[in-house]
Amino acid sequence: MAHPKRRQSKTRTRKRRTHDKAVAPTLAVCPNCGAFHIYHTVCPTCGYYRGKVAIVKEAAV
Ligand SMILES: [Zn+2]
């Protein structure tokens, strides 16, 4: 397998990693219940997606 001859310096590794960071997901307001949910996902509060019931929430155990 291809293998680097020399170890990459800490500086070089850290320079590359300056561009790595977590981004906050885009949130949307559910038109059914008004709660925030992640875009393109079923609302975790009411189970609606695109105006229809996608998953039926069961009562809390
Ligand atoms: Zn909802």
N, CA, C, O and the ligand as a Tripos MOL2 file, in Angstrom:
@<TRIPOS>MOLECULE
protein
  245   243    62     0     0
PROTEIN
NO_CHARGES

@<TRIPOS>ATOM
      1 N           0.8450   -1.1860    0.0000 N.3       1 MET1
      2 CA          0.0000    0.0000    0.0000 C.3       1 MET1
      3 C           0.8840    1.2420    0.0000 C.2       1 MET1
      4 O           1.9570    1.2450    0.6030 O.2       1 MET1
      5 N           0.4350    2.2930   -0.6750 N.am      2 ALA2
      6 CA          1.1980    3.5430   -0.6990 C.3       2 ALA2
      7 C           1.3930    4.0530    0.7210 C.2       2 ALA2
      8 O           0.4940    3.9850    1.5590 O.2       2 ALA2
      9 N           2.5840    4.5610    0.9630 N.am      3 HIS3
     10 CA          2.9080    4.9440    2.3280 C.3       3 HIS3
     11 C           3.8170    6.1710    2.2970 C.2       3 HIS3
     12 O           4.7660    6.1930    1.5140 O.2       3 HIS3
     13 N           3.5670    7.1820    3.1080 N.am      4 PRO4
     14 CA          4.4290    8.3660    3.0980 C.3       4 PRO4
     15 C           5.8140    8.0650    3.6560 C.2       4 PRO4
     16 O           5.9660    7.3050    4.6120 O.2       4 PRO4
     17 N           6.8090    8.6710    3.0440 N.am      5 LYS5
     18 CA          8.1910    8.4270    3.4740 C.3       5 LYS5
     19 C           8.5020    9.1700    4.7670 C.2       5 LYS5
     20 O           9.2140    8.6680    5.6360 O.2       5 LYS5
     21 N           7.9500   10.3820    4.8750 N.am      6 ARG6
     22 CA          8.2320   11.2120    6.0460 C.3       6 ARG6
     23 C           6.9210   11.5380    6.7720 C.2       6 ARG6
     24 O           5.8620   11.6960    6.1660 O.2       6 ARG6
     25 N           7.0460   11.6290    8.0670 N.am      7 ARG7
     26 CA          5.9210   12.0220    8.8800 C.3       7 ARG7
     27 C           5.5890   13.4820    8.5830 C.2       7 ARG7
     28 O           6.4870   14.3180    8.4800 O.2       7 ARG7
     29 N           4.2860   13.7900    8.4460 N.am      8 GLN8
     30 CA          3.8720   15.1670    8.1940 C.3       8 GLN8
     31 C           3.9830   15.9660    9.4930 C.2       8 GLN8
     32 O           3.6180   15.4830   10.5650 O.2       8 GLN8
     33 N           4.4900   17.1880    9.3810 N.am      9 SER9
     34 CA          4.7170   17.9880   10.5840 C.3       9 SER9
     35 C           3.3930   18.3550   11.2520 C.2       9 SER9
     36 O           2.3380   18.3820   10.6180 O.2       9 SER9
     37 N           3.4810   18.6340   12.5380 N.am     10 LYS10
     38 CA          2.2990   19.0480   13.2900 C.3      10 LYS10
     39 C           1.7030   20.3060   12.6800 C.2      10 LYS10
     40 O           0.4840   20.4460   12.5850 O.2      10 LYS10
     41 N           2.5830   21.2290   12.2640 N.am     11 THR11
     42 CA          2.1190   22.4760   11.6750 C.3      11 THR11
     43 C           1.3190   22.2160   10.4020 C.2      11 THR11
     44 O           0.2640   22.8120   10.1840 O.2      11 THR11
     45 N           1.8390   21.3130    9.5620 N.am     12 ARG12
     46 CA          1.1560   21.0450    8.3050 C.3      12 ARG12
     47 C          -0.2070   20.3900    8.5480 C.2      12 ARG12
     48 O          -1.1920   20.7270    7.8920 O.2      12 ARG12
     49 N          -0.2520   19.4520    9.4950 N.am     13 THR13
     50 CA         -1.5140   18.8120    9.8430 C.3      13 THR13
     51 C          -2.5140   19.8460   10.3750 C.2      13 THR13
     52 O          -3.6840   19.8500    9.9910 O.2      13 THR13
     53 N          -2.0380   20.7080   11.2530 N.am     14 ARG14
     54 CA         -2.9290   21.7000   11.8690 C.3      14 ARG14
     55 C          -3.4000   22.7420   10.8740 C.2      14 ARG14
     56 O          -4.5270   23.2310   10.9590 O.2      14 ARG14
     57 N          -2.5180   23.0850    9.9140 N.am     15 LYS15
     58 CA         -2.9250   24.0330    8.8710 C.3      15 LYS15
     59 C          -4.0830   23.4610    8.0630 C.2      15 LYS15
     60 O          -5.0430   24.1670    7.7530 O.2      15 LYS15
     61 N          -3.9850   22.1750    7.7220 N.am     16 ARG16
     62 CA         -5.0710   21.5250    6.9730 C.3      16 ARG16
     63 C          -6.3500   21.5150    7.8040 C.2      16 ARG16
     64 O          -7.4400   21.7560    7.2840 O.2      16 ARG16
     65 N          -6.2080   21.2360    9.0970 N.am     17 ARG17
     66 CA         -7.3910   21.0940    9.9470 C.3      17 ARG17
     67 C          -8.0420   22.4230   10.3170 C.2      17 ARG17
     68 O          -9.1190   22.4250   10.9120 O.2      17 ARG17
     69 N          -7.4230   23.5460    9.9850 N.am     18 THR18
     70 CA         -8.0720   24.8160   10.3030 C.3      18 THR18
     71 C          -9.3930   24.9510    9.5540 C.2      18 THR18
     72 O         -10.2640   25.7190    9.9620 O.2      18 THR18
     73 N          -9.5440   24.1980    8.4470 N.am     19 HIS19
     74 CA        -10.7720   24.2970    7.6560 C.3      19 HIS19
     75 C         -11.8120   23.2810    8.0900 C.2      19 HIS19
     76 O         -12.9280   23.2780    7.5690 O.2      19 HIS19
     77 N         -11.4610   22.4040    9.0510 N.am     20 ASP20
     78 CA        -12.4080   21.3830    9.5150 C.3      20 ASP20
     79 C         -13.1440   21.8960   10.7370 C.2      20 ASP20
     80 O         -12.5420   22.1510   11.7800 O.2      20 ASP20
     81 N         -14.4280   22.0400   10.5980 N.am     21 LYS21
     82 CA        -15.2220   22.3520   11.7850 C.3      21 LYS21
     83 C         -16.6530   21.9200   11.5510 C.2      21 LYS21
     84 O         -17.1230   21.8240   10.4170 O.2      21 LYS21
     85 N         -17.3280   21.6640   12.6490 N.am     22 ALA22
     86 CA        -18.7200   21.2450   12.5590 C.3      22 ALA22
     87 C         -19.5940   22.4560   12.2500 C.2      22 ALA22
     88 O         -19.3800   23.5420   12.7880 O.2      22 ALA22
     89 N         -20.5700   22.2580   11.3840 N.am     23 VAL23
     90 CA        -21.5040   23.3430   11.0650 C.3      23 VAL23
     91 C         -22.8660   23.0040   11.6610 C.2      23 VAL23
     92 O         -23.2770   21.8430   11.6750 O.2      23 VAL23
     93 N         -23.5480   24.0130   12.1440 N.am     24 ALA24
     94 CA        -24.8740   23.8100   12.7120 C.3      24 ALA24
     95 C         -25.8480   23.4540   11.5920 C.2      24 ALA24
     96 O         -25.8260   24.0880   10.5380 O.2      24 ALA24
     97 N         -26.7080   22.4460   11.8030 N.am     25 PRO25
     98 CA        -27.6640   22.0920   10.7560 C.3      25 PRO25
     99 C         -28.7100   23.1880   10.5740 C.2      25 PRO25
    100 O         -29.0770   23.8820   11.5220 O.2      25 PRO25
    101 N         -29.1860   23.3310    9.3250 N.am     26 THR26
    102 CA        -30.2160   24.3180    9.0380 C.3      26 THR26
    103 C         -31.5330   23.8500    9.6420 C.2      26 THR26
    104 O         -31.9790   22.7290    9.4010 O.2      26 THR26
    105 N         -32.1370   24.7150   10.4200 N.am     27 LEU27
    106 CA        -33.3940   24.3520   11.0650 C.3      27 LEU27
    107 C         -34.5700   24.9780   10.3190 C.2      27 LEU27
    108 O         -34.4620   26.0640    9.7500 O.2      27 LEU27
    109 N         -35.6930   24.2650   10.3370 N.am     28 ALA28
    110 CA        -36.9130   24.7580    9.7240 C.3      28 ALA28
    111 C         -38.0180   24.7240   10.7640 C.2      28 ALA28
    112 O         -37.9650   23.9350   11.7080 O.2      28 ALA28
    113 N         -39.0270   25.5810   10.5930 N.am     29 VAL29
    114 CA        -40.1600   25.5820   11.5050 C.3      29 VAL29
    115 C         -41.2450   24.6920   10.9090 C.2      29 VAL29
    116 O         -41.6370   24.8700    9.7550 O.2      29 VAL29
    117 N         -41.7230   23.7460   11.6870 N.am     30 CYS30
    118 CA        -42.7740   22.8300   11.2260 C.3      30 CYS30
    119 C         -44.0710   23.6040   10.9990 C.2      30 CYS30
    120 O         -44.5380   24.2850   11.9130 O.2      30 CYS30
    121 N         -44.6690   23.5200    9.8020 N.am     31 PRO31
    122 CA        -45.9310   24.2240    9.5570 C.3      31 PRO31
    123 C         -47.1030   23.6100   10.3110 C.2      31 PRO31
    124 O         -48.1450   24.2490   10.4570 O.2      31 PRO31
    125 N         -46.9500   22.3850   10.7890 N.am     32 ASN32
    126 CA        -48.0370   21.7100   11.4990 C.3      32 ASN32
    127 C         -48.0660   22.0840   12.9670 C.2      32 ASN32
    128 O         -49.1140   22.4580   13.4960 O.2      32 ASN32
    129 N         -46.9090   21.9850   13.6370 N.am     33 CYS33
    130 CA        -46.9020   22.2210   15.0770 C.3      33 CYS33
    131 C         -46.0450   23.4230   15.4760 C.2      33 CYS33
    132 O         -46.1040   23.8520   16.6290 O.2      33 CYS33
    133 N         -45.2500   23.9800   14.5550 N.am     34 GLY34
    134 CA        -44.4770   25.1650   14.8660 C.3      34 GLY34
    135 C         -43.1510   24.9150   15.5410 C.2      34 GLY34
    136 O         -42.4360   25.8630   15.8660 O.2      34 GLY34
    137 N         -42.8070   23.6610   15.7590 N.am     35 ALA35
    138 CA        -41.5390   23.3430   16.4130 C.3      35 ALA35
    139 C         -40.4030   23.3800   15.3970 C.2      35 ALA35
    140 O         -40.6360   23.2290   14.1980 O.2      35 ALA35
    141 N         -39.1780   23.5810   15.8730 N.am     36 PHE36
    142 CA        -38.0100   23.5380   14.9890 C.3      36 PHE36
    143 C         -37.6760   22.0730   14.6800 C.2      36 PHE36
    144 O         -37.7570   21.2060   15.5500 O.2      36 PHE36
    145 N         -37.3080   21.8250   13.4470 N.am     37 HIS37
    146 CA        -36.8290   20.4980   13.0640 C.3      37 HIS37
    147 C         -35.7870   20.6670   11.9820 C.2      37 HIS37
    148 O         -35.6830   21.7330   11.3750 O.2      37 HIS37
    149 N         -35.0140   19.6230   11.7350 N.am     38 ILE38
    150 CA        -33.9520   19.6730   10.7260 C.3      38 ILE38
    151 C         -34.5920   19.6030    9.3450 C.2      38 ILE38
    152 O         -35.5450   18.8530    9.1340 O.2      38 ILE38
    153 N         -34.0660   20.3840    8.4060 N.am     39 TYR39
    154 CA        -34.5590   20.4070    7.0310 C.3      39 TYR39
    155 C         -34.5600   19.0110    6.4130 C.2      39 TYR39
    156 O         -33.6680   18.2050    6.6760 O.2      39 TYR39
    157 N         -35.5670   18.7350    5.5930 N.am     40 HIS40
    158 CA        -35.6860   17.4870    4.8340 C.3      40 HIS40
    159 C         -35.7950   16.2660    5.7470 C.2      40 HIS40
    160 O         -35.4490   15.1540    5.3480 O.2      40 HIS40
    161 N         -36.2700   16.4750    6.9560 N.am     41 THR41
    162 CA        -36.4990   15.3430    7.8440 C.3      41 THR41
    163 C         -37.8970   15.4640    8.4490 C.2      41 THR41
    164 O         -38.4870   16.5430    8.4930 O.2      41 THR41
    165 N         -38.3990   14.3320    8.9080 N.am     42 VAL42
    166 CA        -39.6930   14.3090    9.5670 C.3      42 VAL42
    167 C         -39.6000   15.0860   10.8810 C.2      42 VAL42
    168 O         -38.6080   14.9900   11.6030 O.2      42 VAL42
    169 N         -40.6390   15.8480   11.1750 N.am     43 CYS43
    170 CA        -40.6650   16.6080   12.4230 C.3      43 CYS43
    171 C         -40.6770   15.6420   13.6050 C.2      43 CYS43
    172 O         -41.5630   14.7910   13.6870 O.2      43 CYS43
    173 N         -39.7070   15.7540   14.5310 N.am     44 PRO44
    174 CA        -39.6750   14.8220   15.6510 C.3      44 PRO44
    175 C         -40.7830   15.0560   16.6700 C.2      44 PRO44
    176 O         -41.0530   14.1980   17.5100 O.2      44 PRO44
    177 N         -41.4200   16.2150   16.5930 N.am     45 THR45
    178 CA        -42.4690   16.5300   17.5650 C.3      45 THR45
    179 C         -43.8180   15.9370   17.1600 C.2      45 THR45
    180 O         -44.4950   15.3070   17.9730 O.2      45 THR45
    181 N         -44.2090   16.1450   15.8840 N.am     46 CYS46
    182 CA        -45.5360   15.6890   15.4650 C.3      46 CYS46
    183 C         -45.4900   14.5940   14.4090 C.2      46 CYS46
    184 O         -46.5220   13.9900   14.1170 O.2      46 CYS46
    185 N         -44.3240   14.3180   13.8270 N.am     47 GLY47
    186 CA        -44.2270   13.2350   12.8520 C.3      47 GLY47
    187 C         -44.6830   13.6010   11.4560 C.2      47 GLY47
    188 O         -44.8820   12.7150   10.6260 O.2      47 GLY47
    189 N         -44.8570   14.9110   11.1690 N.am     48 TYR48
    190 CA        -45.3010   15.3400    9.8450 C.3      48 TYR48
    191 C         -44.1070   15.5810    8.9280 C.2      48 TYR48
    192 O         -43.0400   16.0120    9.3660 O.2      48 TYR48
    193 N         -44.3100   15.2950    7.6630 N.am     49 TYR49
    194 CA        -43.3250   15.6640    6.6410 C.3      49 TYR49
    195 C         -44.0810   16.0410    5.3780 C.2      49 TYR49
    196 O         -44.8850   15.2570    4.8730 O.2      49 TYR49
    197 N         -43.8230   17.2450    4.8660 N.am     50 ARG50
    198 CA        -44.4640   17.7900    3.6630 C.3      50 ARG50
    199 C         -45.9850   17.7140    3.7640 C.2      50 ARG50
    200 O         -46.6620   17.2930    2.8260 O.2      50 ARG50
    201 N         -46.5060   18.1280    4.9140 N.am     51 GLY51
    202 CA        -47.9490   18.2430    5.0800 C.3      51 GLY51
    203 C         -48.6900   16.9560    5.3340 C.2      51 GLY51
    204 O         -49.9200   16.9600    5.3930 O.2      51 GLY51
    205 N         -47.9770   15.8470    5.4860 N.am     52 LYS52
    206 CA        -48.6580   14.5810    5.7420 C.3      52 LYS52
    207 C         -48.0220   13.8930    6.9390 C.2      52 LYS52
    208 O         -46.8790   14.1790    7.2970 O.2      52 LYS52
    209 N         -48.7810   12.9700    7.5620 N.am     53 VAL53
    210 CA        -48.2330   12.2040    8.6630 C.3      53 VAL53
    211 C         -47.2760   11.1680    8.0840 C.2      53 VAL53
    212 O         -47.6910   10.2910    7.3270 O.2      53 VAL53
    213 N         -46.0050   11.2660    8.4360 N.am     54 ALA54
    214 CA        -45.0020   10.3280    7.9290 C.3      54 ALA54
    215 C         -44.8140    9.1800    8.9150 C.2      54 ALA54
    216 O         -44.7210    8.0190    8.5150 O.2      54 ALA54
    217 N         -44.7580    9.5070   10.1930 N.am     55 ILE55
    218 CA        -44.6500    8.4830   11.2180 C.3      55 ILE55
    219 C         -45.6290    8.8260   12.3290 C.2      55 ILE55
    220 O         -45.7500    9.9850   12.7260 O.2      55 ILE55
    221 N         -46.3230    7.8160   12.8280 N.am     56 VAL56
    222 CA        -47.2940    8.0410   13.9030 C.3      56 VAL56
    223 C         -46.5430    7.9240   15.2230 C.2      56 VAL56
    224 O         -45.9840    6.8810   15.5610 O.2      56 VAL56
    225 N         -46.5520    9.0470   15.9600 N.am     57 LYS57
    226 CA        -45.8770    9.0410   17.2490 C.3      57 LYS57
    227 C         -46.6800    8.2190   18.2490 C.2      57 LYS57
    228 O         -47.8920    8.3830   18.3870 O.2      57 LYS57
    229 N         -45.9650    7.3220   18.9520 N.am     58 GLU58
    230 CA        -46.6310    6.5310   19.9810 C.3      58 GLU58
    231 C         -46.5370    7.2590   21.3190 C.2      58 GLU58
    232 O         -45.6670    8.1050   21.5240 O.2      58 GLU58
    233 N         -47.4340    6.9190   22.2060 N.am     59 ALA59
    234 CA        -47.4620    7.5480   23.5230 C.3      59 ALA59
    235 C         -46.1790    7.2240   24.2790 C.2      59 ALA59
    236 O         -45.6210    6.1370   24.1300 O.2      59 ALA59
    237 N         -45.7190    8.1640   25.0830 N.am     60 ALA60
    238 CA        -44.4700    7.9740   25.8300 C.3      60 ALA60
    239 C         -44.6090    6.8070   26.7920 C.2      60 ALA60
    240 O         -45.6540    6.6080   27.4120 O.2      60 ALA60
    241 N         -43.5320    6.0400   26.9020 N.am     61 VAL61
    242 CA        -43.5620    4.8540   27.7570 C.3      61 VAL61
    243 C         -43.4390    5.2780   29.2170 C.2      61 VAL61
    244 O         -43.4420    4.4300   30.1090 O.2      61 VAL61
    245 ZN        -44.2550   19.2450   13.7470 Zn       62 ZN62
@<TRIPOS>BOND
     1     1     2 1
     2     2     3 1
     3     3     4 2
     4     3     5 am
     5     5     6 1
     6     6     7 1
     7     7     8 2
     8     7     9 am
     9     9    10 1
    10    10    11 1
    11    11    12 2
    12    11    13 am
    13    13    14 1
    14    14    15 1
    15    15    16 2
    16    15    17 am
    17    17    18 1
    18    18    19 1
    19    19    20 2
    20    19    21 am
    21    21    22 1
    22    22    23 1
    23    23    24 2
    24    23    25 am
    25    25    26 1
    26    26    27 1
    27    27    28 2
    28    27    29 am
    29    29    30 1
    30    30    31 1
    31    31    32 2
    32    31    33 am
    33    33    34 1
    34    34    35 1
    35    35    36 2
    36    35    37 am
    37    37    38 1
    38    38    39 1
    39    39    40 2
    40    39    41 am
    41    41    42 1
    42    42    43 1
    43    43    44 2
    44    43    45 am
    45    45    46 1
    46    46    47 1
    47    47    48 2
    48    47    49 am
    49    49    50 1
    50    50    51 1
    51    51    52 2
    52    51    53 am
    53    53    54 1
    54    54    55 1
    55    55    56 2
    56    55    57 am
    57    57    58 1
    58    58    59 1
    59    59    60 2
    60    59    61 am
    61    61    62 1
    62    62    63 1
    63    63    64 2
    64    63    65 am
    65    65    66 1
    66    66    67 1
    67    67    68 2
    68    67    69 am
    69    69    70 1
    70    70    71 1
    71    71    72 2
    72    71    73 am
    73    73    74 1
    74    74    75 1
    75    75    76 2
    76    75    77 am
    77    77    78 1
    78    78    79 1
    79    79    80 2
    80    79    81 am
    81    81    82 1
    82    82    83 1
    83    83    84 2
    84    83    85 am
    85    85    86 1
    86    86    87 1
    87    87    88 2
    88    87    89 am
    89    89    90 1
    90    90    91 1
    91    91    92 2
    92    91    93 am
    93    93    94 1
    94    94    95 1
    95    95    96 2
    96    95    97 am
    97    97    98 1
    98    98    99 1
    99    99   100 2
   100    99   101 am
   101   101   102 1
   102   102   103 1
   103   103   104 2
   104   103   105 am
   105   105   106 1
   106   106   107 1
   107   107   108 2
   108   107   109 am
   109   109   110 1
   110   110   111 1
   111   111   112 2
   112   111   113 am
   113   113   114 1
   114   114   115 1
   115   115   116 2
   116   115   117 am
   117   117   118 1
   118   118   119 1
   119   119   120 2
   120   119   121 am
   121   121   122 1
   122   122   123 1
   123   123   124 2
   124   123   125 am
   125   125   126 1
   126   126   127 1
   127   127   128 2
   128   127   129 am
   129   129   130 1
   130   130   131 1
   131   131   132 2
   132   131   133 am
   133   133   134 1
   134   134   135 1
   135   135   136 2
   136   135   137 am
   137   137   138 1
   138   138   139 1
   139   139   140 2
   140   139   141 am
   141   141   142 1
   142   142   143 1
   143   143   144 2
   144   143   145 am
   145   145   146 1
   146   146   147 1
   147   147   148 2
   148   147   149 am
   149   149   150 1
   150   150   151 1
   151   151   152 2
   152   151   153 am
   153   153   154 1
   154   154   155 1
   155   155   156 2
   156   155   157 am
   157   157   158 1
   158   158   159 1
   159   159   160 2
   160   159   161 am
   161   161   162 1
   162   162   163 1
   163   163   164 2
   164   163   165 am
   165   165   166 1
   166   166   167 1
   167   167   168 2
   168   167   169 am
   169   169   170 1
   170   170   171 1
   171   171   172 2
   172   171   173 am
   173   173   174 1
   174   174   175 1
   175   175   176 2
   176   175   177 am
   177   177   178 1
   178   178   179 1
   179   179   180 2
   180   179   181 am
   181   181   182 1
   182   182   183 1
   183   183   184 2
   184   183   185 am
   185   185   186 1
   186   186   187 1
   187   187   188 2
   188   187   189 am
   189   189   190 1
   190   190   191 1
   191   191   192 2
   192   191   193 am
   193   193   194 1
   194   194   195 1
   195   195   196 2
   196   195   197 am
   197   197   198 1
   198   198   199 1
   199   199   200 2
   200   199   201 am
   201   201   202 1
   202   202   203 1
   203   203   204 2
   204   203   205 am
   205   205   206 1
   206   206   207 1
   207   207   208 2
   208   207   209 am
   209   209   210 1
   210   210   211 1
   211   211   212 2
   212   211   213 am
   213   213   214 1
   214   214   215 1
   215   215   216 2
   216   215   217 am
   217   217   218 1
   218   218   219 1
   219   219   220 2
   220   219   221 am
   221   221   222 1
   222   222   223 1
   223   223   224 2
   224   223   225 am
   225   225   226 1
   226   226   227 1
   227   227   228 2
   228   227   229 am
   229   229   230 1
   230   230   231 1
   231   231   232 2
   232   231   233 am
   233   233   234 1
   234   234   235 1
   235   235   236 2
   236   235   237 am
   237   237   238 1
   238   238   239 1
   239   239   240 2
   240   239   241 am
   241   241   242 1
   242   242   243 1
   243   243   244 2
@<TRIPOS>SUBSTRUCTURE
     1 MET1         2 RESIDUE 1 A MET
     2 ALA2         6 RESIDUE 1 A ALA
     3 HIS3        10 RESIDUE 1 A HIS
     4 PRO4        14 RESIDUE 1 A PRO
     5 LYS5        18 RESIDUE 1 A LYS
     6 ARG6        22 RESIDUE 1 A ARG
     7 ARG7        26 RESIDUE 1 A ARG
     8 GLN8        30 RESIDUE 1 A GLN
     9 SER9        34 RESIDUE 1 A SER
    10 LYS10       38 RESIDUE 1 A LYS
    11 THR11       42 RESIDUE 1 A THR
    12 ARG12       46 RESIDUE 1 A ARG
    13 THR13       50 RESIDUE 1 A THR
    14 ARG14       54 RESIDUE 1 A ARG
    15 LYS15       58 RESIDUE 1 A LYS
    16 ARG16       62 RESIDUE 1 A ARG
    17 ARG17       66 RESIDUE 1 A ARG
    18 THR18       70 RESIDUE 1 A THR
    19 HIS19       74 RESIDUE 1 A HIS
    20 ASP20       78 RESIDUE 1 A ASP
    21 LYS21       82 RESIDUE 1 A LYS
    22 ALA22       86 RESIDUE 1 A ALA
    23 VAL23       90 RESIDUE 1 A VAL
    24 ALA24       94 RESIDUE 1 A ALA
    25 PRO25       98 RESIDUE 1 A PRO
    26 THR26      102 RESIDUE 1 A THR
    27 LEU27      106 RESIDUE 1 A LEU
    28 ALA28      110 RESIDUE 1 A ALA
    29 VAL29      114 RESIDUE 1 A VAL
    30 CYS30      118 RESIDUE 1 A CYS
    31 PRO31      122 RESIDUE 1 A PRO
    32 ASN32      126 RESIDUE 1 A ASN
    33 CYS33      130 RESIDUE 1 A CYS
    34 GLY34      134 RESIDUE 1 A GLY
    35 ALA35      138 RESIDUE 1 A ALA
    36 PHE36      142 RESIDUE 1 A PHE
    37 HIS37      146 RESIDUE 1 A HIS
    38 ILE38      150 RESIDUE 1 A ILE
    39 TYR39      154 RESIDUE 1 A TYR
    40 HIS40      158 RESIDUE 1 A HIS
    41 THR41      162 RESIDUE 1 A THR
    42 VAL42      166 RESIDUE 1 A VAL
    43 CYS43      170 RESIDUE 1 A CYS
    44 PRO44      174 RESIDUE 1 A PRO
    45 THR45      178 RESIDUE 1 A THR
    46 CYS46      182 RESIDUE 1 A CYS
    47 GLY47      186 RESIDUE 1 A GLY
    48 TYR48      190 RESIDUE 1 A TYR
    49 TYR49      194 RESIDUE 1 A TYR
    50 ARG50      198 RESIDUE 1 A ARG
    51 GLY51      202 RESIDUE 1 A GLY
    52 LYS52      206 RESIDUE 1 A LYS
    53 VAL53      210 RESIDUE 1 A VAL
    54 ALA54      214 RESIDUE 1 A ALA
    55 ILE55      218 RESIDUE 1 A ILE
    56 VAL56      222 RESIDUE 1 A VAL
    57 LYS57      226 RESIDUE 1 A LYS
    58 GLU58      230 RESIDUE 1 A GLU
    59 ALA59      234 RESIDUE 1 A ALA
    60 ALA60      238 RESIDUE 1 A ALA
    61 VAL61      242 RESIDUE 1 A VAL
    62 ZN62       245 GROUP 0 **** ****
